[in-house]
Each structure stands twice: as structure tokens, then as C-alpha cells.
């Protein structure tokens, strides 16, 4: 059951139906202790009640740490918790805008503060004790001193206090940049917990129902409230939602009500209408359809497009949109038939005999599980897993193969290609998302098969590739293996498709060298 958070009132008395109700009381919880733990490469002295308690990301194998703050309180007899706010200060290291994850530890969790100081090791993490206890993902907002940072912890305090425990312990971790929580030893920046309670006799509940005007379309939500206060549906209540492959959009029914003691009389009934589905398509200015589909009115569609499009033997390209790191567009469906266009311009890359997106290679393993939003068409890449993947065949001529390697790891991946009996290796130059690399020019003297060799992975893959023909087999040139220049004059050669006996005027290749017979 989700609980609404009412504004805390300090010593307020409401008169309802001839009865006086003590509405609210504000409790400044006692800060018993703070502590900081470190381990791994970040090992240092763990601390208790210090001015600063260090923490980091305890999910990491190194540079890890967590911090704690323990508060005690007494809830007045007959009162219940209606609101709780945690306020704290940090000194943020590393890069700006790191996120802390704040947890509250389960009932009966304790820390031996007498032995805690000076300890190091992963035994100080207590990760098994906080499952499902996340309070907030809290952005610190920059580097250096940050605060006061205030977060609602009402549900956490309600949970622990409701189990009869008069103290609660919060834990800070998840900050991969490293930070210091100002602790109990700080005169002005120590953590604080303010709890608002209310006399149980003044409390009630109200219900928000979700209907299509006739019947319920999802379960109602019950909120806490105070007799005599007003209540209304929240923006979250009126937000669109999906049930059983249908989407519903708020239409009417919200109102402000004054809460009375009997919950059955505190009801707000919202009416939602079923959203239609609209068709959409993304086309290029070249007339090709890149993607088409349908979705609900008001939905945001993200459509990826190819970085390159092959027209005849030339590549046309469309860059990333604005500052986005990905090849795609997003748009909101507002019309029954929405058509978006992406613009391609002709590049100076011509004489292309083959182009493909990595995931479109016949036989390749496709993956979009890593960094899908930065890739080209389909948000995916392709790789040869356990078996080689045949890409295409090439006729005699000279070529260069260019591929965009996707290797977002520090291992710097590489992809291997075979052209007939020759093998080429393209190796990433950075652990970035796009490494555009080319082979050296190579010559094909007879029809051969090009393959992407096995050994790739979802983080060592191909986003796209093309093969450019740089030259054909020159007129009057034939390959002569292991022949001396003198032997040329005594052989029969293939010249311009005709078998002729030497000496005949023409250009030959002997042992890799050009030989001209005059």
C-alpha cells in the first residue's frame, strides 16, 4: 500500500465535528553515532563519530566503502509517523554529479561501534542486511562541499518504528567517485532526522479509484490523511498507465475533498479513457523506409537509423542528431499517421561493392544488450561467435575493408577478417564506442570469399562495415608466379582475356614486380 506524505504541522489543533484532535508533533531524533568503512584499494582506517566518514561504492571490487548514521527516537504514545526527513552534508570527490544510494538497515541490525574504528574489510558492508531497503538515489550535484541535502525517509521510519524499534540506521554507498559524509564530529553539518507524528485519533485514510467511467481498470490506492485536512489526486495518480496491453489517459474526476473520520467517505474517483494506437514511419530523404510500426498516443518513439546508406556504389551518410551520442531520433506520437524524415547527404566514399550493418550480416550474432543507444541502425551490433561468418565474395581487383569496431571495454578488442587465404586484423585504438578502422589495400586475383572470423563478443563487435574497390585488374596485366624475367618470353600468357605466346607487348607481374615486354 503506497502512502501519501502530508505536510507536517507543528502543534496544530483542528476542530472537526465538535471534537479537538492533536494533529502533529515534531521530533528531532538523536544522532547516536556515525561511522565510515573502507576496504579494497581504498583501504584506510575506518572511523566512528568523526568529522567526516568516508564512503565509496561497496559493490565495487576495489575503491570501496560505506558510511552509517544511527538515530534514536521515541514516538509519543497513541501517535503514528506521518513524515520523516533526513538531512546531511557531503564532501564530494571524483567527478561531479555522482549518485549516492541511501539504505535503511533492517530491524535489529546493530553496529559494534567500540570495535568498528580501525577495522577494514568487506565484512563492514553488511550488504545482506539491506535487501529491498533503498531509500533514495541521491544526486550530490557537484564536487566539494554539498548540502544540506534533504530526502524523504518517511516509509523507512514508518517501517522500523512500526516494528517497535526505537532506532534506525542509514547507510550511504554507491558513489563511485568517493565522498565523505559529514559525521557526528562536525559541529554544524552532522546528519539530522526530523520525524513528524500525529495522534492516531486524528488520522484517517482516503482512496483514489481508477475507472473507465463504468468499472475499475486497476487497483485503487489508499493514502494516509488527517481529519479536517484537504486531499486531492496527485499528478502521479493522473498519469497515463498501461494495463493488459492497453493504455489509459486521464479524462476527469479529480476533486478536492475535506477528510472525515470514516474512510469510506473519503473517495476520489478518476475516469480514464483508452488511448488509440497510431502508426508511424521513419523515412530517409532518399525515399527508403527505415522503420515503421505503431504505438499508443502520447508515447515517445525512439528509432535508430543507419549511419550509411548505399545508393548505387556510393555511401550517403546521416550524422548523429545534435549532441546525442547515438544514431537515432525520438518523437512523440500525436497524429494517427506520423512520418519523420532523416536527411542523408552523399559522402565522398564511392566505388562501394559491399555495405552492411553488423547485426544484419547473415549468420552473425546480434546484440543490443550493451550501450544500445549509441549504436547505428537497430541499436545493435553483430559478431562471429563460434563460427566464421561469410560476408560476401569479391572479384579480381584491389580493395580496402573499413569497419566500425564497438569495444567499450578497457581490453581494446579486435576483429579479424579473411579474404581468401589472407587475414586482416583490425584492433581498437581506444576503448570507445566507435573505432573506424581500415585494412591496408589488398589485391584479389581470383574470386574469393570474405569472412568475419569467429571470436567476437557483445563488447567486441561490428557496428557497420563496407568494402571499397580501389582499382580493377589493369589491362594487359597478369600474375606470373615464381617466374624469372627471362622466363616470361618463353611462356604462354593470358593477355586481355586471350592466350598468347610471348614475346608480346604488354605489362606483366613477375615475382611481384612489373615487367614490360616491348
Legacy VTK file of the C-alpha trace (Angstrom):
# vtk DataFile Version 3.0
C-alpha trace
ASCII
DATASET POLYDATA
POINTS 518 float
0.000 0.000 0.000
1.505 3.326 -1.027
1.259 6.143 1.491
0.870 9.810 0.669
3.015 12.289 2.571
1.073 15.175 4.111
2.700 18.451 5.042
3.947 18.264 8.611
2.264 20.594 11.064
3.849 21.582 14.348
1.483 21.607 17.326
-1.596 22.328 15.245
-5.081 21.705 16.579
-8.044 21.131 14.251
-11.671 21.313 15.281
-13.785 18.784 13.405
-17.395 17.822 14.187
-17.145 19.240 17.675
-14.027 17.213 18.591
-10.498 18.515 19.280
-7.677 16.496 17.649
-3.967 16.827 18.454
-2.782 16.831 14.845
1.003 16.787 14.793
4.176 16.666 16.829
7.746 17.177 15.584
10.591 15.046 16.934
14.287 15.806 16.418
15.783 12.325 16.539
19.035 11.872 18.495
22.152 11.207 16.404
23.758 8.345 18.325
26.720 7.596 16.067
28.170 7.957 12.598
30.762 5.611 11.078
32.736 5.114 7.881
34.206 1.892 6.465
36.835 1.367 3.769
38.362 -1.668 2.045
39.992 -2.907 -1.158
42.335 -0.446 -2.863
40.576 2.239 -0.856
41.712 0.704 2.428
42.181 3.163 5.251
41.261 3.474 8.887
37.542 3.033 9.471
36.128 5.742 11.723
33.415 6.365 14.312
31.877 9.738 15.219
34.465 11.533 13.078
34.095 14.896 11.399
33.998 13.058 8.046
33.084 9.440 7.399
34.400 8.170 4.054
32.300 6.074 1.683
32.507 4.878 -1.890
30.844 2.124 -3.925
30.684 -1.072 -1.898
29.553 -3.034 -4.957
32.993 -2.483 -6.483
35.886 -4.887 -6.126
38.175 -2.044 -5.155
37.976 1.573 -4.033
35.029 0.580 -1.893
33.417 1.891 1.274
30.205 2.818 3.065
29.089 5.225 5.793
26.447 4.980 8.520
24.325 7.242 10.707
22.277 5.897 13.633
19.359 7.841 15.128
17.182 7.060 18.137
13.716 8.461 18.871
10.591 7.972 20.963
7.177 8.056 19.282
4.551 9.513 21.683
2.017 7.006 22.894
-1.000 6.932 20.617
0.861 8.703 17.787
1.890 7.415 14.377
4.614 8.607 11.983
3.299 10.834 9.186
6.568 12.246 7.833
10.342 11.894 8.268
13.159 13.873 6.616
16.868 13.056 6.600
19.263 15.996 6.148
23.012 15.613 5.632
26.138 17.190 4.112
28.848 15.560 1.999
32.202 16.494 0.572
32.040 15.069 -2.940
35.250 13.852 -4.582
35.805 12.379 -8.027
33.637 13.652 -10.827
30.614 15.869 -10.360
27.017 14.730 -10.028
27.671 11.303 -8.568
24.713 9.491 -7.053
24.605 8.109 -3.532
22.365 5.179 -2.734
20.928 5.525 0.750
19.558 2.480 2.556
17.987 1.893 5.919
19.106 -1.247 7.676
16.610 -3.869 8.702
15.160 -4.274 12.192
17.619 -5.455 14.865
20.627 -4.551 12.728
23.421 -3.304 15.008
26.977 -1.999 14.727
29.605 -2.548 17.424
30.958 0.992 17.448
33.543 0.142 20.136
35.359 -2.270 17.796
34.402 -0.661 14.467
37.041 2.074 14.422
40.269 0.936 12.825
38.748 -2.113 11.118
38.886 -2.664 7.375
37.409 -5.355 5.169
34.311 -6.315 3.281
32.700 -7.604 6.486
31.788 -3.961 7.136
29.495 -3.814 4.117
26.515 -5.671 5.567
25.041 -5.970 2.079
22.862 -8.945 3.003
21.048 -6.823 5.584
19.698 -4.138 3.262
17.856 -6.072 0.563
14.879 -4.002 -0.582
15.766 -1.209 1.823
16.755 1.506 -0.650
15.609 4.972 0.422
16.830 7.174 -2.420
19.241 7.545 -5.291
20.504 10.924 -4.261
22.465 13.170 -6.669
25.133 15.148 -4.861
25.012 17.801 -7.598
28.722 18.569 -7.939
32.128 18.286 -6.302
33.334 19.731 -2.999
31.036 20.526 -0.091
27.407 19.760 -0.930
24.417 20.357 1.286
22.202 20.500 3.031
20.780 17.538 1.109
17.311 16.565 2.331
15.419 13.401 1.432
12.107 11.968 2.458
12.554 8.802 4.525
9.001 8.506 5.823
8.436 4.937 4.653
11.738 3.815 6.204
10.947 5.292 9.637
7.364 4.038 9.485
8.622 0.531 8.746
11.141 0.400 11.581
9.012 2.274 14.137
6.008 0.144 13.197
8.017 -2.930 14.203
8.568 -1.407 17.628
12.228 -0.399 17.161
13.244 2.957 18.640
16.343 3.496 16.475
17.149 3.433 12.746
20.480 3.144 10.875
21.012 4.628 7.413
23.820 3.592 5.078
25.447 5.609 2.264
27.176 3.839 -0.630
27.090 3.563 -4.430
29.174 6.690 -5.004
31.818 5.537 -7.460
33.567 8.893 -7.222
34.243 8.641 -3.474
32.863 11.076 -0.900
32.839 11.968 2.799
29.693 12.136 4.885
29.959 14.863 7.495
29.641 12.915 10.729
28.798 13.382 14.376
32.131 15.110 14.918
31.063 18.003 12.710
29.616 20.830 14.788
27.389 22.252 12.050
26.997 19.595 9.352
26.176 16.402 11.229
23.219 14.378 9.839
19.764 15.179 11.230
16.473 13.284 11.229
13.175 15.109 11.859
10.090 12.944 12.421
6.527 14.275 12.340
3.872 12.274 14.185
0.143 12.645 14.725
-2.333 11.423 17.297
-3.889 8.254 15.933
-7.347 9.601 16.729
-6.809 12.388 14.182
-5.756 10.044 11.396
-7.802 8.587 8.590
-7.264 7.402 5.023
-8.588 8.341 1.625
-8.813 6.306 -1.564
-8.150 7.168 -5.200
-10.016 4.899 -7.628
-9.195 4.359 -11.313
-12.124 3.646 -13.639
-13.177 3.858 -17.284
-16.342 5.610 -16.148
-18.116 2.323 -15.512
-15.746 -0.209 -13.974
-12.401 -0.266 -12.213
-9.389 -0.652 -14.528
-6.691 -1.049 -11.881
-6.461 -1.414 -8.121
-7.249 1.689 -6.031
-4.542 3.400 -3.990
-5.043 4.236 -0.309
-3.295 7.220 1.278
-2.864 8.386 4.846
-4.579 11.614 5.787
-5.558 13.818 8.703
-9.150 14.550 9.638
-10.066 18.081 8.643
-7.283 18.383 6.080
-7.995 18.532 2.355
-6.816 15.944 -0.160
-6.743 15.654 -3.932
-5.355 13.242 -6.506
-1.666 13.716 -7.301
-0.027 14.142 -10.682
1.200 10.585 -10.325
-2.388 9.403 -9.816
-3.468 11.141 -13.012
-0.519 9.941 -15.101
-1.237 7.622 -18.020
-0.746 3.916 -17.357
-0.914 0.580 -19.162
-2.931 -2.478 -18.184
-3.336 -5.687 -20.216
-1.785 -4.222 -23.390
-3.996 -1.139 -23.192
-3.028 2.416 -22.320
-5.307 4.705 -20.346
-5.218 8.527 -20.272
-6.774 10.663 -17.547
-10.015 12.338 -18.548
-11.873 13.676 -15.493
-12.968 13.148 -11.912
-10.308 14.768 -9.752
-11.577 16.979 -6.933
-10.540 18.353 -3.560
-12.205 16.759 -0.563
-12.132 17.504 3.172
-11.216 14.353 5.042
-13.594 12.950 7.641
-13.042 10.172 10.154
-14.826 7.446 8.186
-12.508 6.304 5.316
-15.424 5.071 3.233
-16.492 8.706 2.799
-13.041 9.799 1.602
-13.018 8.643 -2.031
-11.842 10.326 -5.249
-12.887 8.525 -8.441
-10.815 9.246 -11.552
-12.060 8.480 -15.058
-9.610 7.364 -17.773
-10.174 6.778 -21.480
-8.454 4.154 -23.606
-5.686 5.629 -25.767
-5.715 4.858 -29.518
-2.766 3.326 -31.327
-1.125 5.363 -34.058
1.013 4.282 -36.994
4.424 5.824 -37.535
7.257 5.570 -40.024
10.763 6.925 -40.358
11.946 7.503 -43.909
15.070 8.916 -45.484
15.129 11.778 -47.946
16.323 9.156 -50.447
12.890 7.532 -50.381
13.771 4.470 -48.326
11.733 3.372 -45.307
13.992 2.861 -42.307
11.463 1.720 -39.732
7.705 1.594 -39.303
5.387 0.485 -36.545
2.617 1.527 -34.176
2.287 2.671 -30.588
-0.078 4.495 -28.276
-0.964 8.160 -28.458
1.479 10.163 -26.368
4.229 7.550 -26.399
7.797 8.577 -27.189
9.236 6.526 -30.042
12.988 6.109 -30.412
14.002 4.999 -33.908
17.561 4.174 -34.915
18.797 4.750 -38.434
21.873 3.549 -40.352
24.894 5.819 -40.312
25.374 4.956 -44.010
23.006 4.091 -46.854
24.373 2.555 -50.058
22.956 4.049 -53.266
24.368 2.554 -56.453
28.033 2.372 -55.447
28.216 5.452 -53.222
27.654 5.876 -49.495
25.263 8.504 -48.195
25.603 9.376 -44.536
23.468 10.856 -41.794
25.290 12.064 -38.663
24.180 11.826 -35.048
21.374 14.170 -34.056
22.590 17.256 -32.183
24.667 16.373 -29.154
23.185 12.877 -28.882
25.781 10.097 -28.871
23.549 7.851 -30.956
22.266 7.468 -34.492
18.568 7.894 -33.939
15.640 10.225 -33.475
12.865 10.410 -30.909
9.394 11.835 -31.320
6.052 11.837 -29.526
3.073 10.231 -31.264
0.401 12.888 -31.584
-1.107 12.166 -35.028
-2.725 8.992 -36.426
-0.088 8.645 -39.148
3.187 10.153 -38.045
6.015 10.312 -40.582
9.503 11.503 -39.704
12.342 12.071 -42.149
16.091 11.804 -41.668
18.348 13.513 -44.191
21.264 11.779 -45.871
23.905 13.530 -47.959
26.279 11.942 -50.439
29.717 11.316 -48.991
32.983 11.194 -50.903
33.137 7.435 -50.329
32.400 5.796 -53.668
33.160 2.560 -55.505
31.496 0.553 -52.719
30.906 -3.105 -53.545
29.505 -4.124 -50.144
27.901 -2.432 -47.116
26.096 -3.864 -44.104
25.195 -3.121 -40.507
26.921 -5.563 -38.183
23.739 -7.143 -36.863
22.435 -7.623 -40.429
25.316 -9.880 -41.505
23.871 -13.267 -42.391
24.943 -15.681 -39.669
26.246 -13.064 -37.239
25.174 -12.999 -33.601
23.332 -9.752 -32.896
23.477 -7.969 -29.551
21.879 -4.807 -28.226
22.487 -5.503 -24.543
25.350 -3.044 -24.142
25.114 0.675 -24.846
22.298 0.231 -27.378
21.649 3.952 -27.537
24.982 4.796 -29.130
24.984 2.343 -31.979
23.867 2.685 -35.542
20.707 1.176 -37.054
18.793 -1.168 -34.760
20.786 -0.092 -31.731
22.686 -3.367 -32.130
25.989 -4.837 -33.261
26.985 -8.176 -34.764
29.855 -10.566 -34.205
31.021 -14.012 -35.242
30.690 -16.166 -32.151
31.846 -19.789 -32.504
31.863 -19.964 -36.305
33.160 -17.746 -39.090
30.582 -15.601 -40.889
30.695 -15.319 -44.677
30.286 -11.669 -45.646
30.500 -11.573 -49.447
32.588 -12.619 -52.442
34.990 -10.386 -54.354
36.001 -10.471 -57.995
39.576 -9.676 -59.079
40.606 -6.141 -58.184
42.040 -4.024 -55.397
40.033 -3.214 -52.253
40.006 -1.719 -48.768
37.740 -3.007 -45.980
36.551 -0.477 -43.387
34.682 -1.381 -40.205
33.369 0.411 -37.138
34.510 -1.612 -34.137
32.436 -1.413 -30.982
34.680 -2.089 -27.974
33.500 -0.238 -24.836
35.939 -2.008 -22.528
39.489 -1.412 -21.409
40.545 -4.617 -23.174
40.684 -2.913 -26.610
39.022 -5.511 -28.824
39.864 -6.554 -32.342
38.098 -8.188 -35.277
39.673 -10.498 -37.828
38.696 -10.863 -41.463
39.861 -13.358 -44.053
39.985 -12.566 -47.757
40.696 -15.843 -49.439
43.900 -17.063 -47.821
44.867 -13.662 -46.430
43.911 -12.499 -42.900
43.477 -8.908 -41.705
43.186 -7.800 -38.084
41.578 -4.501 -37.080
42.377 -3.516 -33.490
40.667 -0.789 -31.496
42.722 2.289 -30.794
40.555 3.336 -27.845
38.000 1.792 -25.541
35.348 3.939 -27.124
32.107 3.133 -28.803
33.214 3.851 -32.360
36.587 2.823 -33.780
36.513 3.366 -37.550
39.402 1.307 -38.887
40.534 0.184 -42.345
42.724 -2.576 -43.698
45.619 -1.843 -45.975
44.772 -2.025 -49.665
44.730 -5.629 -50.824
44.548 -7.238 -54.255
42.268 -10.092 -55.255
43.481 -12.086 -58.269
40.624 -14.562 -58.453
37.119 -14.779 -56.972
37.408 -15.151 -53.186
35.148 -15.228 -50.122
35.385 -12.580 -47.396
34.706 -13.793 -43.838
34.402 -12.287 -40.375
36.346 -14.752 -38.250
34.984 -16.247 -35.022
35.987 -14.835 -31.660
33.921 -11.692 -31.195
31.559 -10.815 -28.364
28.842 -8.315 -27.496
31.547 -5.881 -26.354
33.898 -6.716 -29.226
31.709 -6.432 -32.275
30.983 -4.714 -35.582
28.585 -1.784 -35.834
28.871 -1.487 -39.618
31.358 -2.257 -42.400
31.928 -1.594 -46.069
34.317 -2.761 -48.806
35.575 -0.187 -51.284
37.060 -1.110 -54.636
40.136 0.978 -55.286
41.090 -0.423 -58.721
40.335 -3.206 -61.149
42.855 -5.618 -62.637
44.739 -3.373 -65.059
44.526 -4.052 -68.802
47.485 -6.126 -70.010
48.451 -7.271 -66.506
48.512 -10.890 -65.438
50.047 -12.630 -62.449
53.003 -14.861 -63.065
54.133 -16.776 -60.018
57.728 -17.731 -59.379
58.941 -16.813 -62.858
62.109 -15.021 -63.732
62.044 -12.114 -66.124
63.797 -14.172 -68.774
61.228 -16.994 -68.442
58.453 -14.618 -69.377
59.480 -14.634 -73.008
59.118 -18.421 -73.268
55.636 -18.840 -71.733
52.050 -18.570 -72.882
50.138 -15.872 -71.033
46.608 -14.642 -70.557
46.565 -11.143 -72.007
43.293 -9.190 -72.171
41.400 -12.475 -71.960
43.372 -14.095 -74.841
46.008 -16.804 -74.589
49.066 -15.514 -76.419
52.663 -16.595 -76.674
55.419 -14.308 -75.536
57.017 -12.139 -76.530
54.013 -9.871 -76.826
53.969 -6.269 -75.889
52.241 -5.741 -72.547
52.602 -5.321 -68.826
53.121 -8.377 -66.635
53.683 -9.020 -62.950
56.630 -11.286 -62.230
57.563 -12.066 -58.622
55.565 -9.046 -57.527
57.359 -6.731 -59.980
56.016 -5.067 -63.098
57.590 -6.367 -66.301
57.003 -4.594 -69.606
57.639 -6.524 -72.800
58.313 -4.253 -75.739
LINES 1 519
518 0 1 2 3 4 5 6 7 8 9 10 11 12 13 14 15 16 17 18 19 20 21 22 23 24 25 26 27 28 29 30 31 32 33 34 35 36 37 38 39 40 41 42 43 44 45 46 47 48 49 50 51 52 53 54 55 56 57 58 59 60 61 62 63 64 65 66 67 68 69 70 71 72 73 74 75 76 77 78 79 80 81 82 83 84 85 86 87 88 89 90 91 92 93 94 95 96 97 98 99 100 101 102 103 104 105 106 107 108 109 110 111 112 113 114 115 116 117 118 119 120 121 122 123 124 125 126 127 128 129 130 131 132 133 134 135 136 137 138 139 140 141 142 143 144 145 146 147 148 149 150 151 152 153 154 155 156 157 158 159 160 161 162 163 164 165 166 167 168 169 170 171 172 173 174 175 176 177 178 179 180 181 182 183 184 185 186 187 188 189 190 191 192 193 194 195 196 197 198 199 200 201 202 203 204 205 206 207 208 209 210 211 212 213 214 215 216 217 218 219 220 221 222 223 224 225 226 227 228 229 230 231 232 233 234 235 236 237 238 239 240 241 242 243 244 245 246 247 248 249 250 251 252 253 254 255 256 257 258 259 260 261 262 263 264 265 266 267 268 269 270 271 272 273 274 275 276 277 278 279 280 281 282 283 284 285 286 287 288 289 290 291 292 293 294 295 296 297 298 299 300 301 302 303 304 305 306 307 308 309 310 311 312 313 314 315 316 317 318 319 320 321 322 323 324 325 326 327 328 329 330 331 332 333 334 335 336 337 338 339 340 341 342 343 344 345 346 347 348 349 350 351 352 353 354 355 356 357 358 359 360 361 362 363 364 365 366 367 368 369 370 371 372 373 374 375 376 377 378 379 380 381 382 383 384 385 386 387 388 389 390 391 392 393 394 395 396 397 398 399 400 401 402 403 404 405 406 407 408 409 410 411 412 413 414 415 416 417 418 419 420 421 422 423 424 425 426 427 428 429 430 431 432 433 434 435 436 437 438 439 440 441 442 443 444 445 446 447 448 449 450 451 452 453 454 455 456 457 458 459 460 461 462 463 464 465 466 467 468 469 470 471 472 473 474 475 476 477 478 479 480 481 482 483 484 485 486 487 488 489 490 491 492 493 494 495 496 497 498 499 500 501 502 503 504 505 506 507 508 509 510 511 512 513 514 515 516 517
